[in-house]
Amino acid sequence: MRRSALAAPLPLMLAMLASSAAPAEDRARVFLRNVVGFTEAQIGAVEAGQVVTKQLPSTDKPEIAAFGAVRLRGDPAAFLRQARDVGTARRSASILEVGRFSRPPRVEDLAGLTLDGGDFDAARDCKPGDCRIKLARSAMERIRREIAWKAADARSRAGGLMKNMLIEYTAAYMQGGTAAMATYVDKDRPLEAPAEFRKLLAASPYLVEYAPVLHQHVEAFPKASLAGAEDLFYWTKDKFAPKPTISVYHVTIWSDPENAGVAVIATKQIYASHYFQAGLDLLAVVSAPGGGFYLMDLYRARIDPPTGMLSGVILGKIRGGIEQGVAEGLKAARAREAAR
């Protein structure tokens, strides 16, 4: 049970919190102790309003998972309302830039995004099977065909083209969902992002068992609709790993109509310029007895396993960056609640 639960602790937590007759505070302690493996000292820290995180084991080398929890004093409904403001809710120390996409997306939505010189150099040298930035074959062909790198305006033209490609990736996903995610050809073997994301879902059996309607929505969007859910899209530029990474996300904010006081914010990564093949973040917002609420966050990602002499060091930085990202997100939420 413990190995299975660690594969997807958040849906199991939702079931425990929703179905048990015991107070939510007691159930939360049982979950953190018996499923996640927190010590009594760590559980006490969570109850005191401290953020506690942990890297979770995985049997698949490309997969990394981290979990974090904190109890906050505040109104969970207000927290969910603020979650819709990505400029505030998604900002943290490691997020350099962030913005929300319109539906359909427009290039103006990326006005706040800056591109680093390393990405320009990577795009210039890109070819199928050998590229330092994640791109589909069609994107590589456009760069080669449309950019004259010796021209004075090469960087501005390349920047505009790369932003247009982000818009096209996002628009394709909005219309076609998971199946429309790109196939990257930056490595020797093409990597199909839809297949990688489905591996994350397959490794989360409790999401199917305890929140089947949310699982169906996350997997089948936009074909599946979900009562009580709102979908939004945003982009970030972050510094979790050695290279700044540009990512695009689909967020579903869902209040469970069957279980008052339980909501989930599911964040699905649909593009990343470096390192990541797929990502899924599940944040549970659960009302606590006596006021306040628990935040319990599970982030799972599939990455490009680093190679070479420094692969272990790089992998450690990525793992640490992912756990740090979970911690920073919870700390930022705590700070917003304290300010409110």
C-alpha positions in Angstrom: 0.0 0.0 0.0 2.7 2.4 0.9 4.6 2.0 -2.4 1.4 2.5 -4.3 0.4 5.5 -2.2 3.7 7.2 -2.7 3.2 6.9 -6.4 0.2 9.2 -6.1 -0.4 10.3 -2.5 -2.6 13.3 -3.2 -5.7 11.4 -4.6 -5.4 8.9 -1.7 -5.3 11.9 0.7 -8.4 13.3 -0.9 -10.2 10.0 -0.3 -9.1 9.8 3.3 -10.1 13.3 4.1 -13.4 13.0 2.3 -14.6 9.6 3.6 -13.4 9.3 7.1 -15.6 10.3 10.1 -12.5 11.4 12.1 -11.7 15.1 12.3 -9.7 16.4 9.2 -6.8 17.4 11.4 -6.4 13.8 12.7 -6.9 12.3 9.2 -4.2 14.6 7.9 -1.8 13.5 10.6 -2.5 9.8 9.7 -1.9 10.5 6.0 1.3 12.4 6.6 2.7 9.8 9.0 1.6 6.5 7.4 1.6 7.4 3.7 4.1 10.1 3.1 6.5 9.1 5.9 6.7 12.4 7.8 8.1 12.2 11.3 6.1 13.5 14.3 8.4 16.5 14.3 7.6 17.2 10.7 3.9 16.8 11.2 4.1 19.2 14.2 5.8 21.7 11.9 3.1 21.4 9.3 0.4 22.0 12.0 2.4 25.0 13.2 2.3 26.6 9.7 5.7 25.6 8.5 6.3 24.2 5.0 7.7 20.6 5.0 8.7 18.9 1.8 10.1 15.5 0.8 11.4 13.9 -2.4 9.5 10.7 -3.2 11.0 7.5 -4.6 10.4 6.4 -8.2 11.2 3.2 -10.0 11.6 5.0 -13.4 14.8 7.0 -13.7 13.3 9.8 -15.8 10.6 10.4 -13.2 11.0 12.7 -10.2 8.4 13.4 -7.5 8.2 15.8 -4.6 5.6 16.3 -1.9 4.9 19.3 0.4 2.4 20.3 3.0 1.4 23.2 5.2 -1.5 24.2 7.4 -2.7 27.8 6.8 -4.9 30.2 8.7 -7.3 31.7 6.2 -10.3 31.2 3.9 -9.9 28.4 1.4 -12.5 30.0 -0.9 -10.5 33.2 -1.0 -7.4 31.1 -1.8 -9.1 29.5 -4.7 -10.3 32.9 -6.0 -6.7 34.2 -5.9 -5.4 31.1 -7.7 -7.0 32.4 -10.9 -4.6 35.4 -10.8 -1.5 33.6 -12.1 0.6 36.8 -11.9 0.2 36.6 -8.1 -0.5 33.0 -7.3 2.3 31.6 -9.5 5.0 34.1 -8.5 7.9 32.8 -6.4 11.6 33.4 -5.9 12.5 30.9 -8.7 9.9 32.2 -11.2 11.6 35.0 -13.1 8.7 35.9 -15.4 5.0 34.8 -15.7 1.9 35.6 -17.7 -1.5 34.3 -18.6 -2.7 33.3 -22.1 -5.9 34.5 -23.7 -8.2 32.0 -25.4 -7.2 31.8 -28.2 -3.6 32.8 -27.3 -2.1 36.0 -28.7 1.5 37.0 -29.2 0.7 40.0 -26.9 0.3 37.5 -24.1 4.1 37.0 -24.2 5.0 40.7 -24.0 6.7 40.1 -20.6 8.8 37.1 -21.7 12.5 37.7 -22.4 14.7 35.2 -24.2 18.2 34.4 -23.1 21.3 34.4 -25.4 21.8 30.7 -24.8 18.4 30.0 -26.3 19.2 32.1 -29.4 22.5 30.2 -29.8 20.7 26.9 -29.3 18.1 27.8 -31.9 20.8 28.9 -34.4 22.7 25.6 -34.1 19.7 23.4 -33.9 19.2 20.4 -36.1 17.1 17.2 -35.7 18.8 14.9 -33.2 21.1 17.5 -31.9 19.6 20.6 -30.3 20.0 22.3 -26.9 16.4 23.4 -26.8 13.2 21.4 -27.1 11.7 21.9 -30.5 9.5 20.0 -32.9 10.9 19.2 -36.4 8.6 21.8 -38.0 9.9 24.5 -35.6 13.5 23.7 -36.5 12.7 23.9 -40.2 11.1 27.3 -39.8 14.1 28.6 -37.9 16.5 27.4 -40.6 14.2 28.7 -43.4 13.2 32.1 -42.0 16.2 33.4 -40.0 19.3 34.8 -41.6 21.6 34.6 -38.7 24.2 37.1 -40.1 21.6 39.8 -40.5 21.5 42.7 -38.1 18.0 41.9 -37.0 18.5 38.2 -36.6 18.0 38.1 -32.8 14.8 40.1 -32.9 13.4 38.0 -35.8 14.4 34.8 -34.0 12.8 36.1 -30.8 9.5 36.8 -32.6 9.5 33.5 -34.3 10.2 31.6 -31.0 7.3 33.4 -29.4 5.0 32.6 -32.3 5.9 29.0 -31.9 4.9 29.1 -28.2 1.6 30.6 -29.3 1.1 27.8 -31.9 2.0 25.1 -29.4 -0.5 26.5 -26.9 -3.3 27.0 -29.5 -2.8 23.5 -30.8 -3.2 22.1 -27.3 -6.3 24.3 -26.6 -7.9 22.7 -29.6 -6.6 19.2 -29.5 -5.6 18.5 -25.9 -2.9 15.9 -25.0 -2.8 14.4 -28.4 -1.8 17.7 -29.9 1.3 18.1 -27.7 4.5 18.2 -29.7 6.9 15.5 -30.7 10.4 16.8 -29.9 13.4 15.9 -32.1 16.2 17.5 -30.0 17.7 14.1 -29.1 18.7 11.0 -31.1 15.2 9.5 -30.6 12.0 11.6 -31.1 10.2 12.1 -27.9 6.4 12.2 -28.0 5.1 14.5 -25.2 1.6 12.9 -25.2 3.1 9.5 -24.4 5.3 10.9 -21.6 2.3 12.7 -20.0 0.3 9.5 -20.2 3.1 7.7 -18.3 2.6 10.2 -15.5 -1.1 9.5 -15.4 -0.5 5.7 -15.5 1.8 6.1 -12.5 -1.1 7.7 -10.6 -3.7 5.0 -10.2 -5.4 6.6 -7.2 -6.3 9.6 -9.4 -8.5 7.2 -11.4 -9.9 5.5 -8.4 -10.7 8.4 -6.1 -11.1 11.4 -8.5 -12.2 9.7 -11.8 -13.9 12.8 -13.2 -10.8 15.0 -12.6 -8.6 12.3 -14.2 -10.8 12.2 -17.2 -10.8 15.9 -17.6 -7.0 16.2 -17.3 -6.5 13.4 -19.8 -9.3 14.2 -22.3 -9.4 18.1 -22.3 -11.0 19.7 -24.3 -13.3 16.9 -25.2 -14.4 16.2 -21.6 -16.2 18.8 -19.5 -16.2 18.9 -15.7 -18.8 20.4 -13.4 -17.3 22.8 -10.9 -14.0 23.3 -12.9 -12.4 26.3 -14.5 -9.5 26.0 -17.0 -6.8 28.6 -17.6 -3.4 28.7 -19.3 -0.2 30.5 -18.4 3.6 30.6 -19.1 6.6 31.0 -16.9 10.4 31.5 -17.2 12.0 29.9 -14.2 15.5 29.2 -12.7 14.9 25.8 -10.9 17.6 24.1 -13.0 21.0 25.2 -14.3 19.4 26.8 -17.5 16.4 29.2 -17.3 13.4 27.2 -18.6 10.4 28.5 -20.5 7.2 26.5 -19.8 3.5 26.5 -20.7 0.8 25.2 -18.4 -2.8 24.2 -18.4 -4.5 24.7 -15.0 -7.8 23.2 -13.8 -9.3 24.6 -10.6 -11.9 22.1 -9.4 -14.1 22.2 -6.3 -15.5 18.7 -5.7 -19.3 18.9 -5.7 -19.5 15.6 -3.8 -17.2 16.7 -0.9 -17.6 20.2 0.5 -14.4 21.7 1.6 -12.2 19.8 -0.8 -10.8 21.3 -4.0 -7.9 20.5 -6.3 -5.8 22.7 -8.5 -4.3 20.4 -11.3 -1.5 22.0 -13.3 -0.4 20.2 -16.4 2.9 21.1 -18.2 2.3 21.2 -21.9 5.7 22.5 -23.0 9.2 23.1 -21.5 12.2 24.5 -23.4 14.7 22.4 -21.3 14.9 19.3 -19.1 11.2 18.3 -18.8 9.3 15.8 -20.9 6.1 16.1 -19.0 4.8 17.4 -15.6 1.7 17.3 -13.4 1.2 19.1 -10.2 -1.8 18.3 -7.9 -2.5 20.8 -5.1 -5.2 19.8 -2.6 -7.0 22.6 -0.7 -8.8 21.0 2.3 -10.8 22.9 4.9 -9.5 22.2 8.5 -11.6 22.0 11.7 -11.6 25.2 13.7 -10.8 27.3 10.6 -8.0 27.5 8.1 -7.1 24.8 5.6 -4.4 22.3 4.6 -2.4 22.6 1.4 -0.9 19.3 0.2 1.1 19.5 -3.0 2.3 16.6 -5.2 4.5 17.4 -8.2 5.5 14.7 -10.6 7.7 15.2 -13.7 9.5 13.2 -16.3 12.9 14.7 -17.3 15.7 14.1 -19.8 18.1 11.9 -17.7 21.4 13.7 -17.8 24.4 11.9 -19.2 28.2 12.2 -18.9 30.6 12.6 -16.0 28.5 15.3 -14.3 25.2 13.5 -14.8 24.8 12.8 -11.1 25.5 16.4 -10.1 23.0 17.7 -12.7 20.3 15.2 -11.7 20.8 16.2 -8.1 20.3 19.9 -9.0 17.2 19.1 -10.9 15.7 17.0 -8.1 16.6 19.7 -5.6 15.1 22.3 -7.8 11.8 20.5 -8.1 11.6 20.0 -4.3 12.6 23.7 -3.9 9.8 24.7 -6.3 7.2 22.8 -4.3 8.5 24.5 -1.1 8.6 28.0 -2.7 5.0 27.6 -4.0 3.7 26.7 -0.5 5.7 29.5 1.1 4.4 32.0 -1.3 0.8 30.8 -0.6 1.5 31.2 3.1 2.8 34.7 2.6 -0.3 35.7 0.6 -2.6 34.3 3.3 -0.7 36.1 6.0 -1.0 39.3 4.1 -4.7 38.8 3.5 
